[in-house]
Amino acid sequence: MIDIAEQSPHRLILRQNHWSWMRLFRSVFWTGIGVGLLLGSGPAKLDCQRIEPTQVTCKLSKPGWLGLGLWRTRTLDNLQGIKLNSSVDEGVYYQILLQTSQGEIPLRPYKTSGLDNTQESVAQIQAFLKDASADRVSIAQVDWLQWLGLVPGLFFALIGLRLLYNDLWSTRSKAIESYWFDQHQRQLTYQFGGLLRQRQIHYAFSEIQQIVLDLDPWAKARLFLEMKSGELLCLNGQIYPIGKSPWQGEVWQSLVPIADRVSDRLHRPWNLTIGLGQIWLQRQVAENRFVRQMVRRFSINLDPAQIWMFDRSAGLVTSQQGKNQQTYALQDIGEVQVKPGELSMDKVDSDGDQLCHIQYEICLVMTSGKQVPIQHFSQSEYNWKPNSSKPAIAQTLAEEAAHCIRQFIRY
C-alpha cells in the first residue's frame, strides 16, 4: 500500500514499497533451507591410505552436495575389513559396516532398501585390503535418500538466491518503489529497484495527462498517472488482480487523500474511471511470463470491454468501447443503483454442495429514466441462496464500488 513518505511545500514523496527486514529474512530463510538440505545430504565418502602392508588409515567424510562439510570428517586409524549387512523388516535393508580396531562403524547411519552401488563399493574395499601393493582407494556411496535432498535443496536455494538478488540488486524487482514530485523542477521522478541498486525515470509535469482513481471488477482501487504517451504509472497495488472478499473499501478511503495531494501538486483535479486498470493489468501480464501462465491457468479475463471516465471538471461521463464513444452529463445522473444479474447453479457434487454463479451490476439511472449499466461483478459461491440473510460477495463488491461512485459524483 502506498503512503506519504515526505511532504513539504516544494516536494511530495509517495512510497509504494520500501525496504523491510522481514523481506530480507524471507529471502535468507528460503536460501538457508536450500543450503541446509545441500549440506546435510550427499554422498558418504571413504578415502583410505596404506601406511604399512597391514595397516590402513581412512577418513570417513560426509561433505554434502556442496562439498563444504569439512566438520563431518572422521579418522579411522586401522581399517581391518568391510562387510555388507542385510536385515529383513517388511523388506530387505542394507548397510555397509567398516570393521576397525574401534569396532564396527557404519558408512551411513541408516539402512537403505536399495543396493545402488553398495556391492561394488564393498568389493572395491575388500580388493584393496587384500592387495598389499595398493596404496590408496576412494569410494563414494550415494543412496536414494541422499538424492532426495538434492532436488528440494537446489529448488529452495535457487528460490532464495533469486529473492535475495531481487531485493538487493535487481532494478526490475521494485522491492523499493517511490514517486518524487518536485515543485522546483516541475518534475516527477520514479525511483525503483533493490536496496543496493536502483533506477530513476524522470517525467516533466507537462507529460502527465491526468490523475485517475480506478475501480476494477474486483472492486480494487488503483491510483494511476496517465501520460500523454499512453503510459500508465500505477502508484499503488500489485499486478495481481486479487481483492478481498468481501472488500471493505479501506483501499479507496486511503487513496482519496493521496489523490488529493497529487492533484494539488499538479494543479489539476483527479478523475474516476472504471476499467482503465484492466489496460494496465493487460500490459503487465504481457511483460511477465509467470503471470501470463497463471492468468491462462485460472482463466482470468483481463480484457477491458468498456472504459468509463467520470470527469468532474468537465461535468461529463464518457463511455469508450473500441471506436464507439458516448457522453453523458454528470448532472443528468439521478441515482447509482446496484441490480442483481443472472444467477446460475451447477449440479450438486458428491458432497451435496451446489456451486452458484452470482452476478450483480452497477447502473446509472438518468433523470430521464434511462438506465445505463457500467460495471458487472461476478463471483462463485457454494450453497448460496437468493433469499439468504448473508449477501453474496458479488453484491458486496458492487455495493462498495457504487458507494465510491456516489462519493465521487457528490463530492
N, C-alpha and C positions, 0 to 999 in steps of 0.2 A: 504494500500500500504506500502511496506517495505521501510525503509530509513536507512541511516547510522547514528547511534546514537553516535558512538565514533570511532576514527581511530588514531592509534598510531603505532610506529614501532613494538610493541610487542602484540598489541591487536586490534581486529576489532569487533565491536558490531553492529549487524543488528537488528533493531526493527521493527517488523511487526505490532503489536498492542500495544498501550500504554494508560495509564490512561488519561481520559479526564473528565472535569466537565460536559460536555454535556451528557456523558454516565450515570453519576450519576444522573443528572437532569431527564433523561428519566426514570430511574428506580423509582425515588422518585415521578415523575409526575403520572405514572400509579398507583403506590401504593396509592398516595393521592386521585386519583379519586375513587378508590375502597373503601378506608376508609371513604371518604366523603359520598358516597352512603350508606354505612352501618350505619354511624352516623345519616344521615339525614332521613332515612326511618326506619320503625319498628313500633312496637305496641304502641298505646296510652294507658297508664296505669292510673288507678284511685284507690288510696288507701284511704279509709275512716275510721275514728275512732270516736266513740261516746264519746263526752266529758260530756254531760248531757243527760237526757232522750229526750230532744227536740233540742239538739244542736249537729251537726255533722260537724267535720272538715275534709277536704280532701286535698290530694296532687295529683295534675294532672301533670304527667310527660310523657316525650317522650324520653326515653333513647336510642333509636336507636337499631339496631340489635346487636351492640357491647356492649350495656348496659353502655355506658360511657357518655350519655347525661345529666349529673347532672345539667348543666346550663339551661336545658329546663324543669325545675320543677316550678310549680306554686301552691301556697297555696290558698285553698278556705275555708274561715272562717265559712260559715254557709250554708251547703247544705240543701235545702228545698224540692227539688223534681227533677225528671228527666223525660224527655219526648222524644219520637221519632217523629221527624218532617219529613214529606214527601212532595215532590213537583213534579209536572209533567212538564217536558220540553223536548219533544222528548224522553220521557222515564220517569221512576219513579226513583227519587233520595232520599236518606235517610241521616239523620244527627241526632246524639244524642245531645240534649241540656241539660245542667246542670243548674237547677234553684237555684240561690243563692241570698243572700242579695245584691250582687254586680250586679245582673242582670243575664240574660241567657248567659252562656258560653258554646261554642261548645266543645264537647270532641275532635273532629278533625276539623281543619279549613276549610275543604272542604266536599262536599257531595259525596256519592258513590252510584252507581247503584245497588250494591249487598247488601243483608241483612247480609250475613255471620253469625256471632253470635250476631248481633245487638239486636235482640228481647230478647235473653236470658240475655244479659248484662243489658238491661233496667229492665227486670223483677227481676233480682237479686238485683239491687239497690233499686227498689221500695219495695221489701220484707224486705230489711234491714231497710229502713226508717220507715216502719210500725211496726217492731218488736223492741220494746224498750229494750228488753233483749240482743239484738245482739250488740257486742262490736266493731267488725271490719269486713270490707268487702273489697275485691280487685277484680278488673276486668281488663282484657287486651283486647283491641279492635284492631283487625288487618283486613285490607281490601285488596283487590287485588292490589291496587296501591302500598301499602307498601310491598307486596310480590314481586312486580316488581323490587324494589330496592335491594332485597336480592341477586338475581341471578347475575346481572351485577356487583354488589358491590363485591361479592365473586370472580367473574371472574377477575376483574381488580386488586383487592387486591392480589390475588394469583399470577397473572402475574407479578405485580410489585415486590412482595417479592421474586419471583423466579429470576427476573433480578438483584435485589439487592444482593441476595446470589451468583449468578454467578459472578457479578462484584467485590464482596468483598472477598468471602471465597472459592469459588469452584476452585479446581485445574484442572477441566476438561473444564471450560468455555473458557480459553485462552483469557480473557479480556486483560491481559498483556502477550506479547509473544516476546521473543528476542533470538538471537543466538550470543554466545560469542566465538570468535576464539582466543585462547590463544597460542601465538607462543612459550612461555617458556615451557609450559606443553604439547605442541603439542596435544591440546585437544579442542574439540568443546563442549560447554555447552548450552543445550537447556533449557531455563527457561520459564515457562508459569504458568498461574493461575490467581487468583484475586488480588486485591490490598493488602489485608491483609494476604493472604496465597498463597504461590507459591511453585512450584515443579521444580526440576532440574534433567535433564538426561545428562549424560556425554558420549561422544564418542571420542575415540582416532582418530587422523587424519588417522591412518593406517586402520581404519574401513571404511573410506569413499572410495567408488569405483570410483565414477565420479561425476562431476558437469554437470547438464543438464538444458538447457533452452528449454521448450517445448511449442509447439503450438497445441491447440485443435481445434475441428471442429467449435468452435465459434470464432476462431482467438484470443482466450485468451492466453496470455503468462504467464507461471508459471516457477519459478526457483526452481529446485529440487537438493537435495543431495541424491544420491542413495548409500545406504550402501551395503557392501558385503553380508550382511544377507538378502538383498532383501527389506529392509525397505526404504521407501521414505519419506524424510523430505521436505515439501513444504515451501519455505522461503517466499512466498508471496501468496496473494489471499485467498479467502474463498472457502468453499466446493461447493457452488452452481455454476453450470456450466452456468453462465449467463454473456454475454458480451454486450458491447454497440452496437447499430445498427444505423448507421454503426460504426464500430470500427475505431478509428483514429490512432492506433499504438503507443499511448503515453506510454502504459504499457511496450511494447517491448523496446522502446527507453530508458526508465528509468531503465529497468532491465539489459541491456547490461553492463553499467558501474559497477553495483553491482556484476554481474557475473565475470567481470574482477578483481575486488577487491578480491573476494573469490578465484579466480584462482591464484592470486599472493600469497595469504596466504597458499594455499595448494600445491603450486608449480606443478600445472597440468592444462592443458587447459580445458575449458568448451566445451561441445558438444551441438548440436542442435538435438532435437527429435521431432517427430510428432506422437502423440498417447500415449506417456508414461503417460501423465496426466490423461488419461482415466482409467488407472490401479489405480492410486491414488484416483480418484473420486469413483471408484467402491469400494475400501476398506473403504473410509469414509462413503459412503452410507450404506454399510453393518453394520457399527457400530452405525448408527443413525436412530432410528425407525421413527422419524418425517420426515426426508429427504427421507427415503425409501418410505413412503407413498406418498410424493409429486412427486417423480420420477415415481412411478407407476401410479399416477393420471394423470399426464401430458404426460405419455408415452414417457419419455426421454430415449433415447438409450445411455447407457454408456459403452456398450461392445466394447472393442478395437478390430477392425477387423485386424489391421495391425500396426506394430510399425516400424517407420523409424528412423535410427540413422545416423546423419552426423558427422563424426569424422575427424576433420582437422589434428590431429597429425598423424593418420594412413593413411589419404588421402582416406578414404573409406566411402561409403554409404551402410548401411546394412538394409535389409528389413527382419522383423521377423513376421511370421504369424503361430502360433502354433509351429509345429516342422519344418516347411519349412523356409529356410533362403536363401536369395540371397544377393550377394555383387556386388557393382559397384565401380569403381574408380571415385573419385571426378573430376579428370582431364578429364574424359570422358563425363562430363555433359556439353553440349554445350549451353543449354538455359533452363530457368524455365518459362513455359507457363501457362496461365490461359485459360481454354477452357470451353465453355458452355456445360452443360449436358442435361439431359432430362427435358422437360418442359411439365407440365400437368395442365389443368384448370378444376376446378369444375364447376358445373352448376350455373347459375346466381340465386342468392337468391331473396327473396321477395322485397328487397330494390333495386334490379338491380345491386348489386355488385358481381363481379366474383373473386373467390379465385384462385390465381395462385401458383403452387408449382414449384419453380425455383431451379435448381442445377447448380453448377459450380465445376470444378475440377482443381487441380494443376498437371501438368505433367512435368516430367524431360525429356527433349529432348536430347538424347545422340548424340555424334558426328557421330555415325554410322547411325543416322536417327531413331533409335528406340525411341518410346515414352512410358514412364513409369508413369502411374497415381499414385500419392502418397497421395492425400487428397481430400475429397469431402466436399462441403459446400452446405447446403440445407436450404432454407427459404421459407416461405409462405407470399404472399402479395396480397392485394386486388387491382383489376383493373390495374395490371401492364401489359404493352405492350412490346413485344420483341424489337421494334424499338424506344422505349421511350428514350428521352434525359437524363432522370434520370436513373442511373444504378441501377440494382437490389441489394438488400442488400447482397445476396449470392455472387454476383460478387465483391462487395466492400470488403467483408471479404476475398475472395480468392485473390484479388489483394494485399491486405495488407500483408497476410501471404506469398505470393510469393515474395513480396519485402523483407521481413525479411530473407527468404531463400537465395535470391540473395546476400543480405548483408553478410550473414554468409559465403557463398561459396567464395566470392570475398574479404574476409577480409584481 
